[in-house]
Amino acid sequence: QVRLEESGGGVVQSGDPLRLSCALSERSNNIYVLGWFRQAPGKEREFVGACSWAGDSTIYADSLEGRITISRDFVKNTVSLQMNSVESEDTAVYYCATGPYSGREYYTKLEGYNNWGQGTQVTVSA
């Protein structure tokens, strides 16, 4: 199974940008979507955004639309999440995931993914 490793987490000042990266250990013909989710303390894991394997299609959570960008680097075999001006509500563990389904309707759902990284903690300080 492809290994996923997130990086870029840590303590971020409120109002500062955030950039997370997820490195894939290898390429695979069984991956159709690359997604980002997050889980805040005491809350369920929620969808943040996703892009197709080719990087030509993206979708973002409605609440984060306009504040985040997901991009694909084929040379490095990574997928990145960039967030502008973080807020305290963005404090969470952020997870990278891959999914085997090509249908866009699976992109926002947990069940659309079958491989997860360990997660990286992001803490927004005032």
Secondary structure in CASP SS format (residue, H / E / C, confidence):
PFRMAT SS
TARGET T0000
AUTHOR 0000-0000-0000
METHOD secondary structure of the structure
MODEL  1
Q C 1.00
V C 1.00
R C 1.00
L E 1.00
E E 1.00
E E 1.00
S E 1.00
G C 1.00
G C 1.00
G E 1.00
V E 1.00
V E 1.00
Q E 1.00
S C 1.00
G C 1.00
D C 1.00
P C 1.00
L E 1.00
R E 1.00
L E 1.00
S E 1.00
C E 1.00
A E 1.00
L E 1.00
S C 1.00
E C 1.00
R C 1.00
S C 1.00
N C 1.00
N C 1.00
I C 1.00
Y C 1.00
V E 1.00
L E 1.00
G E 1.00
W E 1.00
F E 1.00
R E 1.00
Q E 1.00
A C 1.00
P C 1.00
G C 1.00
K C 1.00
E C 1.00
R C 1.00
E E 1.00
F E 1.00
V E 1.00
G E 1.00
A E 1.00
C E 1.00
S E 1.00
W C 1.00
A C 1.00
G C 1.00
D C 1.00
S C 1.00
T E 1.00
I E 1.00
Y E 1.00
A C 1.00
D H 1.00
S H 1.00
L H 1.00
E C 1.00
G C 1.00
R C 1.00
I E 1.00
T E 1.00
I E 1.00
S E 1.00
R E 1.00
D E 1.00
F C 1.00
V C 1.00
K C 1.00
N C 1.00
T E 1.00
V E 1.00
S E 1.00
L E 1.00
Q E 1.00
M E 1.00
N C 1.00
S C 1.00
V C 1.00
E C 1.00
S H 1.00
E H 1.00
D H 1.00
T C 1.00
A E 1.00
V E 1.00
Y E 1.00
Y E 1.00
C E 1.00
A E 1.00
T E 1.00
G E 1.00
P C 1.00
Y C 1.00
S C 1.00
G C 1.00
R H 1.00
E H 1.00
Y H 1.00
Y C 1.00
T C 1.00
K C 1.00
L H 1.00
E H 1.00
G H 1.00
Y C 1.00
N C 1.00
N E 1.00
W E 1.00
G C 1.00
Q C 1.00
G C 1.00
T E 1.00
Q E 1.00
V E 1.00
T E 1.00
V E 1.00
S E 1.00
A C 1.00
END
